[in-house]
Amino acid sequence: MKEYKLLYRCYGLLDAKSIQLLLQSFNIKSNAYQESAGVALGLTVGGLGSANIYVKNEDFDNAMKVITMLENGQLEMPEIEHEDQSFVDEELDQLDLAEDDDN
């Protein structure tokens, strides 16, 4: 594991896997590990509940930039305002009707 470096510590494997997928979207490979006792007991806090994300040494700086952008909210999607919300509501109503017809 000497070629890998600890990048981030998360609350549980679900958080770690989410961040791992984020890193993957930036073409950064990573590994996520959680203590097996924490997994077996379903812990998400404390030493047994935390999950660690490791990246290769050569990817560490780029991965850290992604983590910094994540923590600063720079990766959030902007809110999209619909000009005609009634059109969206009508589409949802049609979906509900289509599902009822199958029964």
C-alpha angles and dihedrals in degrees: 000000000000091000089058128071131201107255106171143358117217139187100258137330095285092063090044093052091049091053090043089057090048090053090047089056086061090049092253114136117215142169125224123203135179127186106266093230089057091052092048093049095041094239120164101173135057128025095312093045099048120097124208128216118208128191132184114273092246091053096046098095094049091044090051089053089055091049090049091051089049094051092046092052093244093131097056118118115242117245113261117216117210115220092209110032091172089067090057091047091052091052090052091049090052090052091053091050093049091053091050092052091060092063 
